[in-house]
Structures are given as C-alpha cells and as structure tokens.
C-alpha cells in the first residue's frame, strides 16, 4: 500500500541531472481531435531523437484513436485520473513519479487545466527544474477561481508558452504573468499534406465551407444565417462544416428552420482535412475568439479563398485583400458581402489563395515550429 512516507521517498529520488539526450514529458488531459492536440502530436513526432526523448502522459484512462498517429518510440502512460481529488489520485501520482524517473525527465510541458493542476505541483516537489505550461487561447472562458489557481500555478512554472501575441498580451495584462515568463511559438502546418490539391474551381456550383468544432465560440450559427441569405440570391452555392460538437442539434434545427436542407451540410468529424478543403472554393472562419487558428493555417496551405474574423492572430496570418478577407466578428452583413466578392471574382480569389500558400510556407510551416521548440529546449538544457 502506498503511504505518505513512500511517496515522499519517491519524490526525493525523482530529481536527477543528466547530460546528453534531454528527457521531455508532455502531459495532457486526453487526446481529442482538435487543434492543440494535433499540434502536440506533431511536436512529439517531429523532435530530433538524437537530442530529445519525448514521453507522453495522458491524465484520463480513455484511449483515443489519435494515439495511433503517435510515433512508435514514444513511451506513453495513462493515469486514469477522472477527478483530481479522489482515491485514484495518490497512486496515479506515484506512477507518474516512477515514469519520470524511468525516462529521466528534465522538462515538463503541460496542457489544459486539470493536467496543470495535477502535474505541475508534483513536478515542483520532485525537483524537475524546467516546468512549462501551454495556454494556446486567450482565456475568455476562465472563471475567477480558475484565474486565481492559474496565478498560483504560474509561480511554479519556468515559462508559459502560447501561440499568438494576442494570447500573450492577455496573460500579461489580465493574469499578471511577468512578460519575461511568456513566450510565443506559433503553430505550424504540415505543408506536404496540402500539396497537389486542385485550385478552386468556381464551377457551376460554388462550395463554401468551414473547419470548426460545433461550439459557441466558432459562431457557426452566423455562417448558417449568411448561407440562407446567399442561397436566396445564388442558387448555385453549397455550404458545409467539417467538425462535431455539442451544438449539433441546435444547428440542425436552425438549418431546417431556414429551409437549407439541400444546401447546407454538417459533415461531422473529418479525418482528411486536406481532401475536404480540396473540394472547397472558399473557406470561412467566423469565430468570436481565437488565439492562433489551425484551421486558418490549413486554409492557407490549401490555397483556398479565405474569409476570417478579426480576432486573435487572424489579421496577422491573413493580410486583408492580399491573402484573403478579414472582417469584423459578429457582423453577418460583412461576412455576406465578403463571400459575395470572393464568389463573384474567381481570379482575384485564386490569386489571394496563392499568396496565402506562399506566406504560410515561408513563415508557419511545421519545420519552423519544430526549430523554435528545439531551440527552447536546448537553451533550457544548458542551464540545469
């Protein structure tokens, strides 16, 4: 039976100092098919194994199909923690400490709230010197209690990483994180997955779509309303959304109410985003909040016509009238006008798509992201 003394002894044994390959443990609640998780998998799989040994800790016990995309040489542990305060937490902590010792973990990088609450204090007690938390959003949904807990966790961390200057500003201004402790590393997109896609056809039927989870922040309802208006004047436009989420029943009802059954599809989970985007002429993101959107990077890599709302890092990714259109959030009329312009001017739209493809390849390719993470880890390793 695990006792307080045995856990204490294990804590004393966990800290170590090694040379050579740097052990990095990534901790996340669970692997869902979403932006943060896809970026984490790309990072783990892409790290140079001559320099870094990545391991993965999954807080829950659910095994995700996404784990099949994880490189075979990555040690992974499921802790089975559903509730942070409960009978399974102490044995899970002991298992994690043993896992860190076994794989000589020197850097901890943690994602999402529960994983931070569980692993950050434990890593501090275990003597892991370099603790990194990742917050790839602007924190619009945080409760006062979560903000208070976040401030406590921040004091235990060496760095907070985020993926956009806007999210960095929120951390500094709203949560009082010292500026020197917040670093931006932009998301990266795998350009090879989007090679060879057909150019937007703008044929007899124009296809307009969105990659988004069906949640309030993605504002899919606005997209549906605008689709109804466009369908009343342009019978040859079809609309779709690739993604799943809790708002599906409500959005299905809205599509039926507006008589869009033949023109608007909710496609559900999409396993092949490049294939989906290859069938679109124009791609939309009408969110009310973002940090750095993976969907926008993918639209750019696919060289589609693009419309995004001016939230988060969107206006830095898309230069208005150069790479696509940037419009105010929550303004249906602006979205409608922008879509009409892109649909009615195919050559200009294709040119902006090519510009977007060039821009993302030069500045936001996955190799750029990997290089920045490896430089960060190497710098930390020099200061054990």
TIMAR-436568 format. One line per field, with one value per residue (C-alpha): residue number from 1; x, y, z. Coordinates in Angstrom, 3 decimals. Layout:
N
k = [NUM | ...]
u = [X | ...]
v = [Y | ...]
w = [Z | ...]
END
This chain:
384
k = [1 | 2 | 3 | 4 | 5 | 6 | 7 | 8 | 9 | 10 | 11 | 12 | 13 | 14 | 15 | 16 | 17 | 18 | 19 | 20 | 21 | 22 | 23 | 24 | 25 | 26 | 27 | 28 | 29 | 30 | 31 | 32 | 33 | 34 | 35 | 36 | 37 | 38 | 39 | 40 | 41 | 42 | 43 | 44 | 45 | 46 | 47 | 48 | 49 | 50 | 51 | 52 | 53 | 54 | 55 | 56 | 57 | 58 | 59 | 60 | 61 | 62 | 63 | 64 | 65 | 66 | 67 | 68 | 69 | 70 | 71 | 72 | 73 | 74 | 75 | 76 | 77 | 78 | 79 | 80 | 81 | 82 | 83 | 84 | 85 | 86 | 87 | 88 | 89 | 90 | 91 | 92 | 93 | 94 | 95 | 96 | 97 | 98 | 99 | 100 | 101 | 102 | 103 | 104 | 105 | 106 | 107 | 108 | 109 | 110 | 111 | 112 | 113 | 114 | 115 | 116 | 117 | 118 | 119 | 120 | 121 | 122 | 123 | 124 | 125 | 126 | 127 | 128 | 129 | 130 | 131 | 132 | 133 | 134 | 135 | 136 | 137 | 138 | 139 | 140 | 141 | 142 | 143 | 144 | 145 | 146 | 147 | 148 | 149 | 150 | 151 | 152 | 153 | 154 | 155 | 156 | 157 | 158 | 159 | 160 | 161 | 162 | 163 | 164 | 165 | 166 | 167 | 168 | 169 | 170 | 171 | 172 | 173 | 174 | 175 | 176 | 177 | 178 | 179 | 180 | 181 | 182 | 183 | 184 | 185 | 186 | 187 | 188 | 189 | 190 | 191 | 192 | 193 | 194 | 195 | 196 | 197 | 198 | 199 | 200 | 201 | 202 | 203 | 204 | 205 | 206 | 207 | 208 | 209 | 210 | 211 | 212 | 213 | 214 | 215 | 216 | 217 | 218 | 219 | 220 | 221 | 222 | 223 | 224 | 225 | 226 | 227 | 228 | 229 | 230 | 231 | 232 | 233 | 234 | 235 | 236 | 237 | 238 | 239 | 240 | 241 | 242 | 243 | 244 | 245 | 246 | 247 | 248 | 249 | 250 | 251 | 252 | 253 | 254 | 255 | 256 | 257 | 258 | 259 | 260 | 261 | 262 | 263 | 264 | 265 | 266 | 267 | 268 | 269 | 270 | 271 | 272 | 273 | 274 | 275 | 276 | 277 | 278 | 279 | 280 | 281 | 282 | 283 | 284 | 285 | 286 | 287 | 288 | 289 | 290 | 291 | 292 | 293 | 294 | 295 | 296 | 297 | 298 | 299 | 300 | 301 | 302 | 303 | 304 | 305 | 306 | 307 | 308 | 309 | 310 | 311 | 312 | 313 | 314 | 315 | 316 | 317 | 318 | 319 | 320 | 321 | 322 | 323 | 324 | 325 | 326 | 327 | 328 | 329 | 330 | 331 | 332 | 333 | 334 | 335 | 336 | 337 | 338 | 339 | 340 | 341 | 342 | 343 | 344 | 345 | 346 | 347 | 348 | 349 | 350 | 351 | 352 | 353 | 354 | 355 | 356 | 357 | 358 | 359 | 360 | 361 | 362 | 363 | 364 | 365 | 366 | 367 | 368 | 369 | 370 | 371 | 372 | 373 | 374 | 375 | 376 | 377 | 378 | 379 | 380 | 381 | 382 | 383 | 384]
u = [0.000 | 1.250 | 1.859 | 2.801 | 6.359 | 6.760 | 5.524 | 7.930 | 10.839 | 9.870 | 9.804 | 13.348 | 14.561 | 12.867 | 15.100 | 18.242 | 20.728 | 21.842 | 23.715 | 23.156 | 19.608 | 17.042 | 14.005 | 10.749 | 7.387 | 4.255 | 1.097 | -2.431 | -5.937 | -6.794 | -6.221 | -9.203 | -9.075 | -8.661 | -6.092 | -3.974 | -3.792 | -2.778 | -0.022 | 1.221 | 1.386 | 3.274 | 5.753 | 6.329 | 6.698 | 8.968 | 11.529 | 15.096 | 15.616 | 19.368 | 18.785 | 15.410 | 13.483 | 9.751 | 7.304 | 3.557 | 1.328 | -2.446 | -4.359 | -7.541 | -7.835 | -9.585 | -7.552 | -8.029 | -7.713 | -5.401 | -2.781 | -2.301 | -0.681 | 1.899 | 5.400 | 6.053 | 9.121 | 7.229 | 6.628 | 3.072 | 1.253 | -2.477 | -3.033 | -6.789 | -7.457 | -11.043 | -11.244 | -8.216 | -9.333 | -10.136 | -8.884 | -7.017 | -5.005 | -2.316 | -1.473 | -1.520 | 0.955 | 3.242 | 3.040 | 3.858 | 6.859 | 8.178 | 7.576 | 9.573 | 12.435 | 12.447 | 12.643 | 14.946 | 12.536 | 14.176 | 11.496 | 7.753 | 5.369 | 1.709 | -1.558 | -5.069 | -6.218 | -6.551 | -3.183 | -1.583 | -3.279 | -2.143 | 1.356 | 2.862 | 2.942 | 4.092 | 6.925 | 7.974 | 8.105 | 10.025 | 12.710 | 12.020 | 13.562 | 12.026 | 8.229 | 6.366 | 2.626 | 0.953 | -2.062 | -2.978 | -6.078 | -6.999 | -8.628 | -12.026 | -13.774 | -11.812 | -13.777 | -12.418 | -11.488 | -9.590 | -7.772 | -6.782 | -5.498 | -3.674 | -1.764 | -0.599 | 0.499 | 2.324 | 4.629 | 5.704 | 6.455 | 9.605 | 7.687 | 4.200 | 4.011 | 1.300 | 0.850 | -0.039 | 0.914 | -2.739 | -2.818 | 0.485 | -0.974 | -3.972 | -1.701 | 0.358 | -2.476 | -5.307 | -3.406 | -0.350 | 2.145 | 5.573 | 6.338 | 9.690 | 7.932 | 5.625 | 6.966 | 5.168 | 5.795 | 3.410 | 1.588 | 2.987 | 1.235 | 2.432 | 2.722 | 3.192 | -0.338 | -1.715 | 0.474 | -1.195 | -4.681 | -6.748 | -7.116 | -10.546 | -12.811 | -15.687 | -17.663 | -21.429 | -21.708 | -19.516 | -18.561 | -18.071 | -17.027 | -15.609 | -13.468 | -14.704 | -15.942 | -19.625 | -19.237 | -20.486 | -17.096 | -16.952 | -20.195 | -21.429 | -24.946 | -23.821 | -22.451 | -25.845 | -27.734 | -25.481 | -25.800 | -29.573 | -29.251 | -26.826 | -28.978 | -31.883 | -29.866 | -27.392 | -28.917 | -25.564 | -23.783 | -23.411 | -22.234 | -20.713 | -18.977 | -16.444 | -16.477 | -18.506 | -19.668 | -22.451 | -24.331 | -25.165 | -28.877 | -29.401 | -27.611 | -29.517 | -32.750 | -31.586 | -30.704 | -34.177 | -35.886 | -34.183 | -35.016 | -31.330 | -31.535 | -30.313 | -27.676 | -26.000 | -24.368 | -22.921 | -20.401 | -19.292 | -15.736 | -13.397 | -10.377 | -8.964 | -8.922 | -6.807 | -9.317 | -12.200 | -10.518 | -9.583 | -13.291 | -13.929 | -13.659 | -13.865 | -13.077 | -14.538 | -13.700 | -16.193 | -15.146 | -15.751 | -12.457 | -9.231 | -5.561 | -3.857 | -6.195 | -5.009 | -7.942 | -6.713 | -3.216 | -4.770 | -6.889 | -3.717 | -1.791 | -4.681 | -4.624 | -8.368 | -10.245 | -10.341 | -12.607 | -11.720 | -12.979 | -10.622 | -9.990 | -6.800 | -3.960 | -6.163 | -5.263 | -1.550 | -1.992 | -4.249 | -3.407 | -6.721 | -7.185 | -3.746 | -4.168 | -7.922 | -10.530 | -10.518 | -13.893 | -15.327 | -16.625 | -20.366 | -21.354 | -23.415 | -23.515 | -19.725 | -19.480 | -22.150 | -20.500 | -17.083 | -18.386 | -20.207 | -16.999 | -14.890 | -17.501 | -18.000 | -14.270 | -12.715 | -9.368 | -8.732 | -9.750 | -7.367 | -4.531 | -5.120 | -5.138 | -1.739 | -0.427 | -1.694 | 0.014 | 3.357 | 3.031 | 2.259 | 5.066 | 7.611 | 6.514 | 4.304 | 5.500 | 5.854 | 9.647 | 9.698 | 7.684 | 9.890 | 13.049 | 11.751 | 10.754 | 14.093 | 15.957 | 13.897 | 14.591 | 18.284 | 18.545 | 16.905 | 19.177 | 22.215 | 21.001 | 20.392]
v = [0.000 | 3.483 | 5.679 | 9.306 | 8.237 | 6.050 | 8.868 | 11.225 | 8.851 | 8.573 | 12.363 | 12.556 | 10.056 | 11.637 | 14.645 | 13.960 | 15.698 | 14.089 | 15.010 | 14.118 | 13.488 | 15.722 | 13.933 | 15.854 | 14.709 | 16.171 | 15.994 | 16.444 | 15.604 | 13.411 | 13.289 | 14.648 | 15.508 | 19.253 | 21.938 | 21.785 | 18.001 | 17.893 | 20.429 | 18.414 | 15.192 | 16.973 | 18.331 | 14.971 | 13.108 | 15.736 | 16.237 | 15.206 | 11.927 | 12.475 | 15.395 | 14.875 | 11.950 | 12.793 | 10.921 | 11.412 | 11.384 | 11.239 | 12.160 | 10.195 | 6.493 | 6.905 | 5.592 | 7.813 | 6.742 | 9.736 | 7.774 | 5.608 | 8.643 | 8.848 | 7.684 | 4.117 | 5.114 | 7.442 | 5.930 | 6.727 | 6.365 | 6.702 | 7.729 | 7.104 | 10.262 | 11.422 | 13.585 | 15.346 | 14.797 | 11.120 | 7.653 | 7.236 | 10.446 | 9.303 | 6.016 | 7.918 | 10.429 | 7.585 | 6.011 | 9.320 | 9.890 | 6.445 | 7.180 | 10.408 | 8.600 | 5.766 | 8.118 | 10.713 | 13.596 | 17.001 | 19.189 | 19.004 | 20.592 | 20.509 | 21.347 | 22.156 | 22.916 | 19.524 | 18.351 | 21.522 | 21.200 | 17.583 | 17.556 | 20.995 | 20.887 | 17.261 | 18.126 | 21.014 | 18.738 | 16.143 | 18.673 | 18.949 | 22.329 | 23.308 | 23.284 | 24.749 | 25.274 | 25.851 | 28.155 | 28.360 | 30.503 | 33.923 | 32.560 | 34.112 | 31.200 | 31.166 | 31.588 | 33.814 | 30.645 | 29.250 | 32.556 | 32.502 | 28.933 | 29.826 | 32.566 | 30.067 | 27.582 | 30.263 | 30.862 | 27.205 | 27.297 | 28.378 | 29.557 | 29.913 | 29.202 | 30.458 | 30.636 | 34.254 | 37.774 | 38.390 | 35.468 | 36.651 | 40.103 | 38.564 | 36.539 | 39.592 | 42.112 | 40.019 | 37.395 | 39.439 | 36.933 | 38.622 | 39.441 | 37.654 | 34.413 | 34.320 | 33.141 | 32.864 | 29.910 | 29.930 | 26.822 | 25.046 | 23.306 | 20.224 | 21.621 | 18.227 | 17.165 | 20.013 | 19.553 | 18.739 | 19.973 | 21.281 | 25.020 | 26.395 | 25.587 | 28.049 | 25.783 | 25.695 | 25.096 | 27.078 | 25.324 | 27.329 | 25.590 | 25.782 | 23.544 | 24.053 | 22.260 | 22.940 | 25.236 | 28.747 | 30.396 | 29.229 | 31.111 | 28.561 | 29.952 | 33.193 | 31.162 | 29.434 | 32.734 | 34.182 | 30.986 | 31.405 | 34.935 | 33.898 | 30.963 | 33.344 | 35.147 | 32.476 | 29.044 | 27.529 | 27.867 | 24.924 | 25.202 | 22.736 | 22.488 | 19.792 | 19.245 | 17.905 | 19.318 | 19.887 | 22.446 | 19.965 | 19.513 | 23.272 | 23.942 | 21.163 | 22.772 | 26.157 | 24.668 | 23.107 | 26.313 | 28.248 | 25.552 | 24.909 | 21.134 | 20.773 | 23.479 | 23.209 | 20.099 | 19.409 | 16.728 | 15.717 | 14.654 | 14.877 | 12.570 | 14.022 | 17.817 | 18.305 | 16.286 | 18.310 | 21.641 | 20.499 | 20.400 | 23.970 | 27.219 | 29.453 | 28.627 | 30.586 | 31.060 | 33.353 | 32.754 | 35.283 | 34.374 | 32.668 | 32.662 | 31.151 | 29.061 | 25.770 | 25.943 | 29.222 | 27.800 | 24.845 | 27.118 | 28.976 | 25.771 | 24.622 | 27.932 | 28.493 | 31.740 | 32.760 | 34.839 | 35.222 | 37.388 | 39.888 | 38.027 | 36.658 | 36.301 | 36.115 | 39.545 | 38.742 | 35.492 | 36.937 | 40.296 | 41.836 | 41.831 | 40.204 | 36.687 | 36.790 | 38.875 | 39.943 | 41.096 | 42.235 | 39.480 | 39.040 | 41.104 | 38.969 | 41.673 | 41.841 | 38.068 | 38.097 | 40.941 | 39.287 | 35.952 | 37.647 | 39.427 | 36.263 | 34.205 | 36.848 | 37.372 | 33.910 | 35.009 | 37.527 | 34.932 | 32.327 | 34.860 | 35.597 | 31.853 | 31.508 | 34.407 | 32.704 | 29.442 | 31.201 | 33.108 | 30.074 | 28.049 | 30.758 | 31.662 | 28.964 | 25.617 | 22.833 | 22.810 | 26.415 | 25.474 | 22.453 | 24.528 | 27.063 | 24.388 | 22.609 | 25.886 | 26.500 | 23.041 | 23.197 | 26.564 | 25.159 | 22.124 | 24.386 | 25.737 | 22.699]
w = [0.000 | -0.879 | 2.176 | 2.619 | 3.528 | 0.440 | -1.791 | -0.054 | -0.661 | -4.307 | -4.597 | -3.256 | -5.830 | -8.844 | -9.405 | -11.367 | -13.505 | -16.721 | -19.836 | -23.465 | -24.688 | -22.949 | -21.492 | -22.008 | -20.646 | -22.221 | -20.097 | -21.449 | -20.179 | -23.172 | -26.912 | -28.796 | -32.476 | -32.075 | -32.727 | -29.570 | -29.651 | -33.325 | -32.693 | -29.704 | -31.724 | -34.493 | -31.955 | -30.275 | -33.556 | -35.092 | -32.312 | -33.163 | -31.278 | -31.248 | -28.885 | -27.234 | -25.726 | -25.676 | -23.469 | -23.138 | -20.053 | -20.545 | -17.405 | -18.201 | -18.961 | -22.325 | -25.250 | -28.288 | -31.949 | -32.255 | -30.298 | -33.377 | -35.008 | -32.235 | -33.175 | -32.010 | -29.969 | -27.598 | -24.121 | -23.028 | -19.714 | -18.929 | -15.327 | -15.167 | -13.145 | -13.665 | -10.545 | -9.117 | -5.528 | -5.155 | -4.316 | -7.614 | -7.403 | -4.950 | -6.737 | -10.048 | -8.638 | -7.587 | -11.056 | -12.688 | -10.443 | -11.338 | -15.025 | -14.759 | -13.042 | -15.570 | -18.547 | -16.941 | -17.416 | -17.175 | -18.769 | -18.094 | -20.612 | -19.663 | -21.446 | -20.171 | -16.662 | -14.969 | -16.288 | -14.938 | -11.548 | -11.227 | -12.684 | -12.042 | -8.196 | -8.342 | -10.725 | -8.488 | -5.464 | -7.484 | -8.345 | -12.079 | -12.708 | -16.018 | -15.906 | -18.887 | -19.147 | -22.502 | -22.954 | -26.632 | -26.169 | -24.860 | -21.707 | -22.487 | -20.714 | -17.454 | -14.225 | -11.413 | -9.493 | -12.475 | -12.913 | -9.233 | -9.491 | -12.689 | -10.935 | -8.339 | -10.978 | -12.925 | -9.951 | -10.101 | -13.825 | -15.585 | -18.655 | -20.071 | -23.791 | -26.094 | -29.842 | -30.561 | -29.431 | -28.539 | -26.110 | -24.646 | -24.006 | -22.237 | -19.945 | -19.067 | -18.668 | -17.223 | -15.263 | -14.313 | -15.664 | -15.912 | -19.540 | -19.417 | -18.484 | -21.529 | -24.869 | -28.205 | -30.516 | -33.459 | -34.624 | -37.655 | -40.546 | -42.425 | -45.942 | -47.588 | -46.644 | -48.761 | -51.816 | -55.115 | -54.225 | -57.168 | -57.492 | -56.544 | -59.488 | -59.066 | -61.354 | -61.851 | -58.113 | -55.713 | -52.472 | -49.279 | -46.077 | -42.584 | -40.373 | -36.811 | -33.730 | -33.192 | -30.196 | -29.448 | -29.956 | -33.604 | -34.364 | -36.891 | -36.478 | -38.143 | -41.054 | -41.390 | -41.397 | -44.088 | -46.122 | -46.107 | -47.459 | -50.180 | -51.219 | -51.788 | -54.491 | -55.635 | -56.106 | -57.111 | -53.745 | -51.348 | -47.735 | -45.269 | -41.894 | -41.035 | -37.295 | -34.398 | -31.092 | -28.581 | -30.703 | -33.470 | -32.542 | -32.306 | -35.593 | -37.363 | -36.196 | -37.491 | -40.892 | -41.082 | -39.970 | -42.781 | -45.352 | -46.089 | -46.057 | -49.620 | -49.439 | -46.011 | -44.542 | -41.112 | -42.027 | -38.547 | -37.726 | -40.674 | -40.788 | -44.017 | -43.830 | -46.993 | -49.027 | -47.609 | -48.312 | -51.799 | -52.584 | -51.429 | -53.323 | -50.251 | -46.606 | -43.695 | -40.020 | -38.270 | -34.646 | -31.900 | -30.197 | -31.276 | -30.401 | -33.455 | -35.554 | -37.032 | -39.430 | -40.919 | -41.394 | -43.198 | -45.403 | -46.351 | -47.062 | -49.269 | -51.220 | -50.853 | -50.926 | -47.260 | -45.001 | -41.311 | -38.488 | -36.914 | -33.664 | -32.157 | -34.621 | -37.739 | -39.068 | -38.745 | -40.650 | -43.351 | -44.875 | -45.941 | -49.723 | -50.139 | -48.743 | -48.166 | -46.369 | -42.710 | -41.407 | -38.057 | -35.784 | -35.272 | -38.324 | -40.684 | -43.313 | -43.519 | -43.954 | -46.645 | -48.587 | -48.372 | -49.634 | -52.494 | -53.517 | -53.442 | -55.300 | -57.988 | -58.623 | -59.044 | -60.490 | -57.719 | -55.146 | -56.618 | -56.572 | -52.879 | -52.212 | -53.885 | -51.807 | -48.648 | -49.598 | -50.137 | -46.872 | -44.723 | -46.315 | -45.551 | -42.027 | -40.499 | -41.851 | -39.292 | -39.641 | -38.377 | -35.280 | -34.559 | -34.838 | -32.314 | -29.797 | -30.143 | -29.622 | -26.475 | -25.045 | -25.913 | -24.154 | -21.027 | -21.104 | -20.927 | -17.591 | -15.423]
END
